[in-house]
Amino acid sequence: GAPVESMAAAHIERNIAEGQDSILEPLSLPESPAINVSADRGAPVPCILCSESFSLSETETLLKHFILEHRLVIGDVKLIADFRRYILYWRKRFTEQPITEFCSVIRTNAQAPVERQEDYFLLCDVLPEDRVLREQLQQKRLEEILDQQQKERDDSSFHRACMFCSEDFSGNRSLLLNHMAKEHGFNVGLPDNIVYSEEFLDTLQGKLDNLQCLYCEKTFRDKTTLKDHMRKKQHRRINAKNQEYDRFYVINYLELGKTWEEVQSEDDREMMEDHDDDWSDWQEHPLCAVCLFCDHQSETMDEIYSHMEETHGFDLHKLKAELGLRFYQQVKLVNFIRREIHQCRCYGCQQKFSSKAEVLLHLTEAKHVMALPEMSKWDQPQYYFPTYENDAFLCALSDSENESEGAGDGRDVPVIAEDISNLKALKQTSVLKQLLKGKNSTS
């Protein structure tokens, strides 16, 4: 792309007469042309104005030919969905009417003698006919891509071996793609987002056959070294920056001239712009915490605490104060009690019962409601995990460390001592020594 740009810059000077400099903005040629998805991709692309023809892979050469031989520049080539059809259309139109009817004329060296002046022709979407053509080609390409995608979704004749373990897969392509993601950690995205999957897999297989890493694309001396590299470096993935893979993802065909990253970033920006900072109409859902002993629910923690104390004789606030429970200890205690009750077992004496009702009756009669076992019994890591996944009670527990700064709050908090193995060196370099020196010098 760079040589073509420099050549165009050399031939078309920016000092254009009559104040038309802005028309030169679309003149930059892309680094790679748009991908042609038509059925006749292998057919040659003829020159618009002469009998020369080029293969689609030689698009850069054709664009140079336009500039050098015909002084013709096509604006925003990368936004042309089907380059060959575009060229064939304008080749026909140029035989019907003069080129000046369609192209903007750019005169270079306008202040120089006439023999040194040259006219260049710019074909771009400023012309309504050109813009309509580009839009139609984009629509046609998208329809072809979606048709191809649907065929691959419905295809049951797919047969291919895994690139990593050589296991054979027959049926739908999703079987192989999901296998590589699950068993080998090689995820190329959802199968339904991929198009031209056979060609995609051929491309990946070719790189592996050439002992090339799929992510960093470095070449290695043998398969074992390549396999170790991709595993250790976590390179069992493709490089999203490599535009070679763009044509295999449907998202790259959705908007003209935009890559998947640009489409995704626009979606993110729209979400940010649509975000309403006004929370005045926010309606908070009630808490609906459930009692530790029965099915009673309350919308506030004060209500649930009062219910447990009045109905079951259980006072969590009292236990928290007596035992100096921190937040996570409260979590573990609640989860422990819930698990024991769920298993129809008294948490105080570990007696087992046949029903939850019998456990509650026993807790009341034996006065075991507030009789917790040794802390070592329930203050265990396993009780970090909730007994019930939707236990709103846990979300509303208060953090005693924030409520008070009483003694005992710092229990079990590890204190890391300073390294005093070289006490003399520490004294010599201590910042306190420097402060004392400064104090003595000012006094």
N, C-alpha and C positions, 0 to 999 in steps of 0.2 A: 504494500500500500504506500509506503514512504517514497519509493522512487517515482511512482506515478504522481504523487502529490507535488514533489519537487519539480517534476517535469511540467506539470500544469502551472505551477507557480512561475516557472521560468518563461513560459509562453504567454501567460495571461497576467499582465501587470496590474497592480492595484490602482494606478493613477488613471482611472477611467474618466473620460470627459463627461460633461453634462450631469454630473452629480449622481451617477448610477452605481456607486461603489457597493451599495447594499445587496445588489443582485448577485454578487460574487459569493455570498455566504454559503450557498449549497454546493459550491464547486469541489469541496474536498471529497476525494474518492475513498470508499471504505477499505479497511484492511482485508475484508473478505466479503464477497458478494452474497446476496440472499440466496437461500437454498431453493432450488427448483423442485417441486414435488409432482410435477406433471408426469403423465405416463411415458412421455418420450424424452426422458432425462438424458439419454445417451445421444440424442440427435445433435448435429452441429448447430452453432448459432451463427447466422450470416451477418455480415456488416449491413448497416442500414443503408449505406450509400454506394456500395460497390459489390463486386462478386466474391470478395474474400469471405472465408468462414473459419470459425474457431470452435473448439470443443468447449463445453460449459466450464471445464476446469481451467480453461485459458481465458477466463473473463478479464483478468487484469491485462492480458496482452491485447484483448479486443478494445478495452478502454483506452489503452495507449495508442492503438491504431486510430481510434476516433479522433484523438487530439492531434496526432502528428500528420495524419493523411487528410483529414476532413475538417479539422479545427472545430470538432463537435464535443461538447461536454454534457454528460447526463448528470443531473443533480440527484443527490441522495440515492445512490444505487442500492444501498443496503435496505432501503424501504420498498424495494420492488420484490414482490412475493414470487413472481415467476419471470425471471430475466429473459428467457428465450421467447415466451409469448409476448412480452413487452416489446422486444426488438422486432419480432415479426409484424406486430401491429403497426409500429411506426415505419417500418420498411415499406409497407403497403401504402400508408398515408403520404409518405414523401414522394411517391410516384404520382400521386393525385394532385398535389399542390406543392408550390415552392417551400423550401425549408424555412424561409423567413416568415411564413404564415403561422408557424408553430413555435419557433425558437426566438428567444431574446437575442438580439445582436449586440455583441460587446466589441467595441473598437479599441484596439490597443495602440499605443503611441499616437494618440490623437493629435498631439502638438507637433509631431514630426512630419517630414515631407510625406506626400501621399504614397510614394513607393515603399516607405517603411511602415506604413500602417497595415494592420491586419484585422479582419473581422472574425470573431469566434462566435459560435452559436451555442446557446444554453437551452437545453431541453429539461424542463423541471415541472413540478406540480403547481407552479403559478398559473400555468395554462389549465383551465377547467377541464378540458378534454383529457389531459394527462392525469389530473387528479382523479377523475372518474375511472380511468383505466386502472390506475394503481389500486383503487378501492375494490374494483371488480376482481382483479387478480388476487387480492388478499382474501376476499370472500370465497373465491373458487378454491384457493389453496386450503383454507380452513375446512371447507366441506370435504375435500379429498382426504385431509388428515383425519377428520372425525369418522369418515367411512372406513379408512384403513384401520383405525383404532377399534372400531366395532367388529370388523372382520377378525382381527386378532383376538378380541375378547371371546368371540364365538367359536374360534378355531379349536377343534378337538384332535387335529392331526399333528400337533406339535410333537416333535421327538428330538431330544438332545441330552447329552451327558453333562453332568456338573463339571465346571472348570476346576474344582478343587479336590473332589473325591471320585470323579468318574462314574458316579451313580447315574443310571439312565432314568429319564423321565419322559413319559408319554401322556398325551391328553392336552391339557391347557398349559400355556406358558407360565401361569401363576404358580403351578406346582414347583417348577424349577426355581423361580425367583424367590418364592417364599422359603424353599429349602436352603438356598444360599444365604439368605438373611438369618434364618434361625440356627442352622447348623454351623455356618462358617463366619457369621458376623459380617457378611458382605451384603449391604443393603443399598440398592439403587433406587429405592422409592417404591410406591405402590404400583403393582403391575398395571392397573387401569390407567396410570398416568404416562405409560410408555407406549411409543409407537415405533414401527419398524424394529420390533424386538429381535428378530433373527439377525438383522444387520448389526444391531447394537451388540448382541452377544458375539457375533463374528469379530467385531472390532476389539472387544475385550479379550477374546480368546487369542487373537493374533498378537496382541501385546504380550500375553503370557507366554505364547510359543516363542516369541523373540526375547524371552527372559527380561521383560520390561515391567517395572512396578506400575500398577494401575493408577497410583496416586501421584507419586513424584516423578514417574516415568524414567527413572534411572535404569540402566541396563546392568545385569549381573552375570557372573561367569557360569552359573549353573542353577538348576531349579531349586536345589536345597537352599542355596544362599538367598535366592529370591524369596522363597517361602518364609525363611527365618526373618528376613528384612521386613516383609509385609506384616508378619505377626508381631514382632517386637516394636516396630514403629507405628503400629495400628494403621497401616496403609491398605487395609482390605476395604477400600472404598474408592470411588472415582473423584477426581478433582473437579469441583463445581466451577472453577474458573476456566477450565478447558472447554472452549467453544466447540470443539469437535463433537461433544456429546449433546449439544443443544438441540439438534434436529431429532433426537430420540425422545424428547419430552413435549407433550401436547401443550404445556403452558407457554412454550416459546412461539407458538403459532397464534396465540389469542389476540395479541395487539401488535399492529404493524410496527416493526423496527424496535420492539422492546424485548429485552431478555427477561428470563424468569426472575432475576434479581430486581430488575426495575419494576416489574409488575407487582412483586411481593412488597417492595418498599413503598409503592404507591398505596397498596392496601393498608399497610401499617400506618401511613400518614393520614389516610382517610379515617381510620379508627381513632387516631389521636385528635383529628379536627372535629369529629362527631362527638367526642367525649364531652359531656355536659358537666361543668364544674359546679352547677347549682344543685345542691343536695337537699333543697328545701322540701321536695316532694318525696323524699326517701321514706319508705315505710319499713321499719325494722320488724322482722318476724319475731314473734314471742319465743322465749327460751324453751319452755316446755320440758323442764328437768323432771326426772322421774325419781321417786323415793327409792332409797336403798333396800327397803324391806317389802314394799307392796307396789301396786300399779298406780298409785296416786301421782298425778302430775300437777305442777304449778308453773306459772309464768314468771315468777320471781324466785330468787334464791332465799329471800327472807321467808316466803311462804313455805317453801319446801323444808327449810330448817325448822320452822315452827311446827310443821306437821310431824316431822320425825321425832321431835322432842316431846310433843304432846301425845302422839299416838303410840309411839314405840319406845319412848324414853331414851332416845339416842341424841346426844348433844355433841356435834362435831366441833363446835367452837371450844367447848370445855376440853375435849381431847387435844385439840391443837395447842391450847394454852398450856396444859399440864405436861405434854410431851415435847413442846417446842417444835412442832412440825413445820417444816418448810414446805414450799409449794409441791415439789415432786414427791415428798413423803406423803402428803395428803392424797396425791394422785394414786400412789401405790396402795395406800390404805383403802381408798374407795374401790379400786379394782380388786383388791383382795376380798373385801366384804362381798362385793357383787358376785365374785366367782364362787365363794363358799355358799352363799345363799342359793345360787343357781344350781349347785351340786347337792342341795338339800343337806347341808352340813353346818353345824354350829361352829362359828369361827372362834368361839371362846374355848370350848372343850373338845372340839373335833368329832362330836357324836354325830352319826349319820342317821337320817330320817328318810321316810318314803315319799314325803311331799313337802312342798314349800310351806304349806300352812302349818304342818307339824313343827318345822324349824322355828317359825315365828312364835308359835305357842311356847315352845321350849325356851326360847330366848327371854320371853317375858317371865315365865314361871321360875326359871332358874336364875333370873337376873343376870344373864350373860350379855345383855345388849351393850353395856359399857365395859365388859370384861374382855379386853383385847389380849391376845396371846403375847409372848415376848416379841419385841420389835424385830428381832432377827428372823422371825417367822414370816412377816409380811413385807419388811423393808428389803425386798429383793428385786433385782433388775427385771425379772419376768413380769412384775406388776406395773412396769412402765406402760405396758400395752393394755389398752382398754378391753374389758370383758365384752362390752357391747360397743360396736363401732360407732353408733350414733348417740353415744352417751353425752348429752348436753350438760350433765352435772359437772363433768370434768372441766368444761370450758369456763365455768363460772366460779371455780375455786379461787379464793383470795391468796395472795402471796404474802406470807407473814414477814418475809424479809423486807417488803416495802412498807408494811404497816407499822413495824416497830424495829427498834435497834437494840432490843434487850439482849442479855447474855444468852448464849446458846445458839444465836443465829449463825455464828461462824463455825459451828461444829462441823467436823468432817471436811472443812475447806482446806485443801493442801497448801502449805506454806513452803516455798522453795527458798532454801537458805543461800546466802552469797557464798561464793567460793573464797575461803580465807586461808587456802593452803599456803599462800605467800603473803603473809600479813604485813611484812616489812615493805614489800613492793607496793601493796595496796595503800599503805599510809603515805608513801612518797608521792603517789600519783593521785591521791584523793582530792576532789574538788574542794572539800572542806578546808584543806591546808591552804589552798589558794585564797579562799575567803578570809581565813584568819590573817594571812599576810596582808591582805587589802585593808582589813580592819585595823591592824596594828600600825600600818603606815599612815592612816588618816587620823588616828587618835593622838 
